[in-house]
Amino acid sequence: MRPGFGQVAVALIAMLALSAVSLVAFPQDQFPTAPAQPYDAAQLDQLLAPIALYPDPLLGQVLMASTYPLEVVEAARWAADPANAGLSGDALASALEPLDWDPSVKALVPFPSVLQMMNNRLDWTQKLGDAFLAQQVDVMDAVQRLRRQAQDAGKLTSTPQQTVTTEGELIYIEPASPDVLYVPAYDPGVVYGPWPYPAYPPYFFPPPPAYYYSPLLAGIEFSVGFVIVQRFWGWDHCDWRYHRINIDARRVNVINRYHIDHFHRPPFEGRTWAHDPRHRIGVPYRSPQVRARFEPRLPGSPQKRYEYRGHEQAPPTVRVPRAQPPAWRVEPRVTERTAPRVTPPPTPRVIPPPAPRVTEPPAPRVTAPPAPRVTPPPAWRAVERPAAPIYQRSRSGAEAREFSNRGRESRQSTAAPRPPPSTPPPSAPPKGGGSGGGQPRWR
């Protein structure tokens, strides 16, 4: 039966969740605190076989940078960016200056073959860093042990690329040129002779072909020459006799100058390397002893919170044992000389009754009547009447004479009558008889 869409979706979500768990930086207290067994000589030789024949300055930077695996990943991705791949010299140093990485990680950026190897083999890088933090002395002894095996097998000698010197049982490897570094590559199963630990075969990382001229045969091959950036080179020295890495504090503070000036980071003080847990970025420590050394120095630890409040150090935890009650009680023996102790009865405690609570009635609330609202009379406003229409239409001559005659007749009908003349005109004799009969004719 084929699985349904819901089952496939649930399976995919579970796979993504499990893959994301490995990328999340959990707090240290969420990991099991079971004591981790230290690495023995066979396991240390297995881890260090690919890098034991590196030049001492490069090997020291690899050991220190392996304790900061997430910063190694960030540096490898940054170096692989086409915008940064072509940088070198002072331009590369200026581009790396504002990045908040440990100086050992920045020192590996000019050597992309080494940085790529540590990024591609991240499990090996983290194991190497855990071993160096918990067993620094054993790690440096394992490097010298492997170098002696390679020298006894006739594979470790001085070449035009590097110089090999021996002082007693200690073997030192230095670059032949102060300006160019050639990274060695070899097959551990060949250069060290017969491997003494069949149960723990050495790690072997084939070198990237882009940086090597020919494949590995029976000895040590060297990469192309990488230009050394002087700002990141020469500030560490492997002290094989005292099993430590000496540090030039002045050179380290030059590398960290940007963060010292802009973020008020404390400058490095001292002459030997010390792990900085701030650059660990939440990666858990394998050993509980290492965790106890560096976890209180983290920014969010209880110790740091206590110091942030102004205390010099966290107060020691003092456990006061709780007093245990006696198993039995021995009553005093009553004799003639020892009178029994009479304890008077306790005086009864008289609690007076509470006084009655008198509550005064609230005062009546007097509300003033609202004032009458006076509305002023409206102001009289003259009403403008529209003006009489003005006729602008032109009239004909006949209409104008008709309107003129009408007006004249209207004026004559309303005018006052004139008095009669004294004598009638001669041309108009009166009609009829007497003085009456006709009306006078007005002009």
C-alpha positions in Angstrom: 0.0 0.0 0.0 1.4 3.4 -1.0 1.8 5.9 1.8 -0.6 8.8 1.8 0.4 12.4 1.4 0.0 13.1 5.1 2.4 10.3 6.0 5.0 11.6 3.6 4.7 15.1 4.9 5.1 14.0 8.5 8.2 12.0 7.6 9.8 14.9 5.8 9.1 17.3 8.7 10.7 14.8 11.1 13.8 14.5 8.9 14.1 18.3 8.7 13.7 18.6 12.5 16.4 16.0 13.2 18.8 17.7 10.7 18.2 21.1 12.3 18.9 19.8 15.8 22.6 19.3 14.9 22.8 23.0 13.8 21.3 24.6 16.8 23.6 25.7 19.6 22.0 24.4 22.8 22.8 25.7 26.3 25.5 23.7 28.0 23.3 22.4 30.7 21.0 20.6 28.2 23.7 18.1 27.2 24.4 14.9 29.2 27.1 15.4 31.8 28.4 11.8 31.7 32.2 11.9 32.1 33.9 11.5 28.7 36.8 9.2 28.5 40.1 10.9 27.6 41.7 10.0 24.2 44.4 7.4 24.4 47.7 7.5 22.4 46.2 5.5 19.5 43.2 7.8 19.2 45.4 10.9 19.4 47.7 9.6 16.7 44.7 8.9 14.6 43.5 12.5 14.9 46.8 14.2 14.4 48.2 12.1 11.6 47.0 14.4 8.8 48.6 17.6 10.2 51.6 16.5 12.4 54.0 17.3 9.6 52.7 20.9 9.0 55.1 23.8 9.8 55.0 24.8 13.4 53.4 28.2 12.9 50.6 26.7 10.7 50.1 23.7 13.0 49.7 26.0 16.0 47.0 28.0 14.3 45.2 24.8 13.2 45.2 23.5 16.8 43.9 26.8 18.2 41.3 27.4 15.5 39.9 23.8 15.9 38.5 24.9 19.3 36.2 27.3 17.4 34.5 25.0 14.8 31.6 27.3 13.9 33.9 30.3 13.2 36.0 27.9 10.9 32.8 27.3 8.9 32.0 31.0 8.7 35.5 31.7 7.5 35.5 29.0 4.9 32.2 30.3 3.5 33.5 33.8 3.5 36.7 32.8 1.7 34.7 30.8 -0.9 32.7 33.9 -1.9 33.8 35.1 -5.3 33.9 38.7 -4.0 36.5 37.7 -1.4 38.4 34.8 -3.2 40.7 37.2 -5.1 41.8 39.3 -2.0 45.4 39.0 -0.8 47.9 41.0 1.2 46.8 44.2 2.8 43.4 44.1 1.0 42.7 40.8 2.6 43.8 42.0 6.0 41.6 45.1 5.8 38.6 43.0 4.8 39.1 40.6 7.7 39.6 43.4 10.3 36.0 44.1 11.2 35.0 40.4 11.4 34.6 39.1 14.9 36.7 35.9 14.6 39.5 34.6 16.7 42.9 35.6 15.4 43.8 31.9 14.8 40.7 31.6 12.5 41.6 34.8 10.6 45.2 33.5 10.2 43.9 30.5 8.2 42.0 32.5 5.6 45.2 33.1 3.4 45.6 29.3 3.2 42.3 28.1 1.5 43.4 24.5 1.2 43.7 24.1 5.0 40.5 26.0 5.7 38.6 23.9 3.2 39.9 20.7 4.7 38.7 21.8 8.2 35.3 22.8 6.9 34.7 19.7 4.9 35.8 17.4 7.9 33.9 19.3 10.6 33.5 16.2 12.8 37.3 15.7 12.8 37.8 19.4 13.5 35.6 19.3 16.5 37.3 16.2 17.9 40.7 17.8 17.4 39.6 20.9 19.3 38.1 18.9 22.2 41.3 16.9 22.5 43.5 20.0 22.5 41.3 21.6 25.2 41.2 18.6 27.5 44.6 17.0 26.8 47.0 19.7 25.5 50.1 18.0 26.8 49.1 14.6 25.3 48.3 16.3 21.9 51.7 18.0 21.6 53.5 14.7 22.6 51.6 12.9 19.9 52.8 15.4 17.3 56.4 14.7 18.3 55.8 11.0 18.3 54.5 11.0 14.8 57.3 13.2 13.5 59.8 10.8 14.8 58.1 8.0 13.1 58.1 9.9 9.8 61.8 10.8 10.3 62.6 7.1 11.0 60.8 6.1 7.9 63.0 8.5 5.9 60.0 10.7 4.8 60.6 13.8 6.9 63.6 15.8 5.6 64.4 19.4 4.7 63.2 20.5 1.3 63.2 23.8 -0.7 59.7 24.3 0.8 60.5 23.7 4.5 63.3 23.3 7.0 63.5 20.4 9.5 65.7 20.7 12.6 66.2 18.3 15.5 67.1 19.2 19.1 67.3 16.1 21.2 64.0 14.3 20.8 62.2 17.4 19.6 61.7 18.1 15.9 60.9 21.6 14.6 59.5 22.3 11.1 59.7 25.9 9.7 58.9 27.4 6.3 61.9 27.9 4.1 60.7 31.3 2.9 59.4 34.1 5.2 57.0 35.3 2.5 55.6 32.1 0.9 54.1 29.0 2.6 53.8 25.6 1.0 51.3 23.4 2.7 52.4 19.7 2.8 50.1 16.9 1.8 50.8 13.2 2.3 49.3 9.7 2.9 49.7 8.9 6.6 49.7 5.2 5.8 52.9 5.7 3.8 54.9 8.5 5.4 54.7 7.1 9.0 55.8 3.6 8.1 53.9 0.6 9.4 51.0 1.9 11.4 51.1 0.5 15.0 47.3 0.8 15.7 45.3 -1.4 13.3 42.1 -0.7 15.3 42.6 3.1 14.8 43.7 3.7 11.2 44.9 7.3 10.6 42.7 9.9 9.0 43.5 10.6 5.4 42.2 13.7 3.6 43.1 13.7 -0.1 44.3 17.3 -1.0 42.2 19.4 -3.3 43.7 19.1 -6.8 43.3 22.8 -7.4 46.2 23.6 -5.1 48.6 20.7 -5.9 50.6 20.0 -9.0 50.7 16.2 -8.8 49.0 13.4 -7.0 50.5 11.8 -3.9 52.9 9.0 -4.5 55.3 7.7 -1.8 56.3 10.9 0.0 55.2 14.4 0.8 53.8 16.7 -1.8 53.5 20.5 -1.4 50.8 22.8 -2.5 51.2 25.9 -4.6 52.9 28.8 -2.8 50.5 30.9 -0.7 51.5 34.5 0.0 51.9 35.1 3.7 49.9 38.0 5.1 52.4 39.4 7.7 49.7 40.8 9.9 48.4 37.3 10.6 51.6 35.4 10.6 54.4 34.8 13.2 52.5 35.7 16.4 52.4 32.1 17.7 55.2 29.7 18.6 54.9 26.1 19.5 56.9 25.5 22.7 57.3 21.7 22.5 59.4 21.5 25.6 56.8 23.0 27.9 53.7 21.8 25.9 52.2 25.2 25.2 51.8 27.8 22.5 53.5 31.1 23.2 51.7 34.2 22.0 53.0 37.6 21.0 50.4 39.8 22.8 51.3 42.9 20.9 50.7 41.2 17.5 47.4 39.7 18.7 46.1 43.1 19.9 47.0 44.5 16.5 44.7 41.9 14.9 42.0 42.7 17.4 42.5 46.4 17.3 39.1 47.1 15.6 37.1 45.3 18.3 39.2 46.8 21.1 38.5 50.3 19.8 34.9 49.9 18.7 33.5 47.4 21.1 35.7 48.0 24.1 37.0 44.5 24.2 39.8 43.9 26.7 43.2 43.5 25.1 45.0 40.2 25.3 47.4 39.9 28.2 49.9 37.1 28.8 52.4 35.1 26.9 50.7 31.8 26.4 47.5 30.9 24.5 44.3 30.5 26.4 40.9 29.4 25.0 38.3 32.2 24.6 34.8 30.6 25.1 33.2 33.7 23.6 34.2 32.5 20.1 32.9 29.0 20.8 29.4 30.2 19.9 27.5 27.7 21.9 29.2 24.5 20.7 29.2 22.1 23.6 32.3 20.9 25.3 33.0 17.2 25.3 34.6 17.0 28.7 32.8 18.0 31.9 36.1 19.2 33.2 36.6 21.5 30.2 33.0 22.7 30.5 33.5 23.5 34.2 36.6 25.6 33.2 35.0 27.7 30.5 31.3 27.8 31.1 31.4 30.3 34.0 33.2 32.7 31.7 30.4 32.8 29.1 28.4 36.1 29.0 25.2 34.4 30.2 26.5 32.3 33.0 25.5 32.8 36.6 29.1 33.9 37.4 29.0 36.7 34.8 25.6 37.8 35.9 26.9 38.1 39.5 29.9 40.1 38.5 27.8 42.3 36.3 25.9 43.4 39.4 29.2 44.8 40.9 30.4 41.8 42.9 34.0 40.6 42.5 33.2 36.9 42.6 30.3 34.7 43.3 29.8 33.9 47.0 30.6 30.3 47.9 27.6 28.1 48.5 27.5 27.1 52.2 25.2 24.3 53.1 24.1 24.5 56.7 23.1 21.1 58.1 19.6 21.0 59.4 19.3 20.2 63.1 17.9 16.8 63.7 15.4 16.2 66.5 16.5 13.9 69.3 15.4 10.3 69.0 14.0 10.3 72.6 13.6 12.6 75.5 15.0 11.8 78.9 12.9 13.1 81.8 14.8 14.3 84.9 14.9 11.9 87.8 12.9 13.0 90.8 14.7 12.5 94.1 14.5 14.1 97.5 17.2 16.6 96.6 15.7 17.2 93.1 12.2 18.6 93.4 10.0 18.3 90.4 9.9 21.3 88.3 6.5 22.9 88.5 5.6 24.8 85.4 2.8 27.3 86.1 0.0 27.1 83.6 0.1 29.7 80.9 -1.8 32.9 81.4 -4.8 32.9 79.2 -4.5 35.5 76.6 -7.5 37.9 76.6 -8.4 39.3 73.3 -10.7 42.3 73.6 -13.6 42.3 71.3 -13.2 44.6 68.3 -14.8 48.0 68.7 -17.9 48.5 66.6 -17.2 50.3 63.5 -19.2 53.5 63.2 -19.9 54.6 59.7 -21.2 58.2 59.2 -23.9 58.6 56.7 -22.7 60.3 53.6 -23.6 64.0 53.2 -26.4 64.7 50.8 -25.3 65.8 47.5 -26.6 69.2 46.6 -26.9 69.8 42.9 -27.4 73.4 41.8 -30.1 73.9 39.2 -28.8 74.6 35.7 -28.7 78.2 34.6 -31.4 79.1 32.0 -30.1 79.2 28.6 -30.5 82.7 27.0 -30.6 82.7 23.3 -30.1 86.2 21.8 -32.6 87.3 19.2 -31.5 86.9 15.7 -30.1 90.0 14.1 -32.3 91.5 11.4 -30.8 91.3 8.0 -32.0 93.3 5.1 -33.2 91.2 2.3 -31.9 92.1 -0.9 -34.4 92.0 -3.7 -33.4 91.1 -7.1 -33.1 94.0 -9.5 -35.7 94.4 -12.1 -34.9 92.7 -15.3 -33.4 94.8 -17.9 -34.7 94.2 -21.4 -32.0 94.5 -23.9 -34.0 93.1 -26.8 -34.2 95.6 -29.7 -37.7 96.5 -31.0 -38.9 97.4 -34.5 -40.0 100.9 -35.6 -43.7 100.1 -35.7 -43.7 98.6 -32.3 -41.8 101.5 -30.9 -44.4 104.0 -32.4 -47.3 101.9 -31.1 -45.8 101.9 -27.5 -45.1 105.6 -27.8 -48.8 106.4 -28.8 -50.1 104.3 -26.0 -48.0 106.2 -23.6 -49.1 109.5 -24.9 -52.8 108.6 -24.7 -52.2 107.4 -21.2 -50.7 110.6 -20.2 -53.4 112.7 -21.8 -56.2 110.7 -20.1 -54.6 111.3 -16.7 -53.7 115.0 -17.2 -55.7 117.8 -15.5 -58.2 119.8 -17.7 -57.3 123.3 -18.8 -59.6 126.4 -18.1 -61.8 127.5 -21.1 -60.8 130.5 -23.1 -62.5 133.9 -22.8 -63.6 134.1 -26.4 -64.1 131.3 -28.8 -61.9 131.3 -31.8 -63.5 132.9 -34.9 -63.0 130.1 -37.2 -65.1 127.8 -35.2 -68.5 129.1 -34.6 -70.5 127.3 -31.9 -72.9 124.7 -33.0 -76.5 124.8 -31.7 -77.9 127.5 -29.7 -77.2 129.1 -26.5 -74.0 128.7 -24.7 -74.2 125.0 -24.4 -74.3 122.2 -26.7 -70.7 121.4 -27.6 -67.5 120.7 -25.7 -64.5 122.8 -26.3 -61.8 121.5 -28.5 -58.4 121.4 -26.9 -55.3 121.7 -28.7 
